[in-house]
Amino acid sequence: MSEKLREEKNEKINQKKSGERDETKGLGEKSLTRRKFLGSVAAGSAAAALVPRHVLGRGFTPPSDMLNIAGVGIGGMGRQNLINLAGQNIVALCDVDWGYADKGFERLDTDIQRLRDRLEHPAAPPAAGQPQTEFDPVKAKARLDAMIRLKTEHLPKAKRYKDYREMLDRQKDIDAVLVATADHMHAPIALAAMELHKHVYVQKPLTWSVEEARKMARAAKDTKVATQMGNQGHSLDDARAAVEYIWAGAIGDVREVHIWTNRPLGYWPQGVPRPEPLKQPADQLRWNGQGVNLRLAAAMAGNYPVPDTLAWNLFLGAAAPNIEYHPIYHPFNWRGWVDWGVGAIGDMGAHLIDHSMWALKLDMPTSVETISTPFNGMSYPQATMTFYEFPARGPLPPVKLTWYDGGLKPNKPEELGDEELSQEGGALLIGSKGKLMHETYGAKPRLLPKSLHDSFGKPPQKLPRIPGEAHEMNWVNAAKGKTEASCPFEYAARLTEVMLLGVVALRAGKKISYDGANMRVTNLPQANDYLRREYRQGWSV
């Protein structure tokens, strides 16, 4: 045997022994090595992801193949995220209300069958009352396969928790964490995960407070993990084309932007009093606004025991006040309450303000003012308008941006003729040479007037396209060092801060002047209290 062949044989024997030793290690030690490896990949060592299986040892999956993901808050949008991540290893699931979460998983059977039927009859008309939507059989088949995989492969095997702290402490094989809880818990969970060098995907809005957004951006920069905010429109081809129209100068200099949504509509209640029994006989109350609100509060009051499946104290979490459970708060309705959510602008601003901020390279506004229907300080108003003033950015002019929710809309541009503005929501950017309008998520961008749209054609492509427009998988590939995240925290935190400043101005009740560099309201010192919040004992970020 030649010396070269002998060396190759010895190397293979050593590799085999190394693999056998790896298999005898405890789960914590083995997964820690893998987690550190993935962290280095996300930091830029993409070449390491190509290490072959025999070097890693038997039982290992190369980091380029799979990511071990934990989901926290999986009863609502989190379920959708898990479907989109079903091609990875979903190893842990955490929710404070497994009764509600399991109902969503039980619907998978119905959803799977419905999608199968649609694939068999792609030209079938929509169900009564449902809009006609474009049907992509390729994406539908991929979604069907993902739902089946989530139900049959991941759900039976994933470990279950109610407290994310226990999950992060006990389960050492987690590489990445999906956070889709109520808004007030986004930052505490994500920061805890990043501290352990886990990649994080956080549903919009990124945080409940401005200070938390700043902390999230710093943590992402320091840990170098892959981060993504769940505003999926940021990964759509249409949205990127909308940005490229502006960058190409299609409508000239933009100084005015109008953005609207119909939320909260009937999706969740806002502008309602907190449930509370009457403190005086009803016949002593007048039928004025205050008397009616007291009667409404009393009508909603009642003895509602906490469901057996809900850990209410864990739902209250890090900073919410100690309020008794009521079904008007959970599930989902938390979005309309100041204690846990940030209202319509927090829900939809990330899908609508995003593209104007991106295209116009907006940073922090210098002033913000919010006017609204009556606001009781506890439940967000039924409708608001927020006025932002952004300074010039180099050669780009100052911009005035107006946000409308609750069904309020800007004046219809005359170029639309008999056509009405979208009832659901959209954005209108007004430039010196024309206008650009798009729908929610940046969909269907077009120039106004139509003659401008037809003559300009498609804008030059300046932004990369996200394969399959798959926002969650873009994050996964960023964690593996294969690409850049579409909407990382560096950008998402700034977008979130702009959205939240609308809430700060609402709570302040006055126009605020803002020093973005120092995160400070300069004209109303007490308003700075609304930029941050105190955490309950035993919780921290």
C-alpha positions, 0 to 999 in steps of 0.5 A: 500500500502506498504512503498516500493511500495509507494516509487516506485510510487512516484519515477515514478511520479517524473520521469514523471514530470521531463520528462515534464519539460525537454520538455518545455526547449529550444532547446539550453539548452536541447541539451547542456545537451546531448552534455556534456553527450556525451563528458563525455562518450567519456572521459571514462564514458561508463556506463552513455550511458546505462541510460534508456529512462524514466530517460532521459525523453520523447523526448530524445534518449539515447546517446547509440542510436544516435549521432547528426552529422553535415557535413561540405564540403559534395560535394565530399568525404563528401557525401560518409561519410554521406552515411556511417553515415546515421544510425545516426541523420544527423542534419546539412549540410554545404557547400560553394557551394550548387550547386556542393553539390546538384549535388552529392545528385541528383546522389543518385537516379542513384546510388541507382538504379544501386546498386539495379540492381547489387544486383539483378544480382550479377554475372553481368560482370563489365561495359566496361572499369571498373575493375572486383571487388569483390562484397559483397552482404551483404555490398552492401545491407547495403550501399543501405539502407544507401543511401536511408535513407540519401536521404529520411530521412536526406536530407529533414530535415537537416538544411543547411548552407554555413558558418560553424561558423554560423552553430556552433553558431546557432545550439546547438543540434550538437554532432559531426562534419564531416569535408571533405572540401578542405585541407586548412580548415580542422584545422580551422573547426575541432578546432572550433568544438573541442572547443565546445566539439564536436567529430570530423571526419576529412578527410585526410590529417588531416591538411594543415600545420605541426603547425596545426597538432600539434594544432589538437593533443593537442586539442583532448587530452585536450578536450577528444572528439572522433577523427578520420582521414578519412584514411579508410584503417586504419580500414581494416582487410588486413591493420591490417594483414600487420602490424601484419606480421611485428610485427611477424618478418616475414621479419626480421629487416626492414631498407628500404621502398618504397611507390608509387602512380600514383596520380595525374594522370588525377584526378586533374591538377598539374605542370600547371601555374596560369591562367594569361593574357599575359603581352606582345604580343605573337609574342615577346615570345620565344618558350622555356619553359618560353614562353610556360608556359606563353602561357599556362597561357594565354590560361587558362585565361578568364572571369569566373564569380563566380557561383551563388551557390558558396561563393568564399570568404568562400572557400578561408577561413582562410588563402588562399590568395585573388585569383580570382575564376577560374574553374581550382581551384574549385571543386576538382582541389584545391588539386593540388594548394599550396594555398588549397591542399598538392598534391599527398602525402597529398591525398594518403600518408595517405592511403600508408605511414600509414601502414609502419609508424604504423608497424615500429613505426616510429616517426619524420624523422631526414632528408627529401629531395624532388626532382621533375619535375619543380615546379613553387611554385604555382601548385605542380609538376607532379611527385616527389620523397621524401627521409625520414631518420628515426632514430633507435627506441630502438631495431628497426633499422633506416629506409630509406623510399622513396615516389614516385608519378606521376607514378614514381615507385621503381625498381621491386623486382626480386621475382615478376618474370613476374608480374609488380608492381601495377600501382595504388600504393603500398608499399614494405618493405624490411627486413633482411629475406624477403619482404612485399608488399601491395596495396593502403589502406594496401590491399592484403598484401603478403610476398616475395618470395612466398615460405616465404608467404606460409611457414609463414602462417597467422601472430598472431592477435595482433590488434582488428578488426573493425566491418564491417571495418566501419571507420566512425561507429568506430568513432561514437562508440568511441564517445559513449564510446563503443570503441577506435577510429581506427585512432585518432588524436594522431596518425593521426597528426604524420602521417600527419606531416610526409607527410607534411614534404615532402611538406616542403622539396619540397618548401624549394628546399633543403634537410632539417634536422628536429628536431621533438621534437621542430618542427624545421628545423635546417639547413635551417631557412627560411624553418620553414616558411613552417611549419605554415601559417598566418591567414587572419583577422577575422579568427583564430585557 
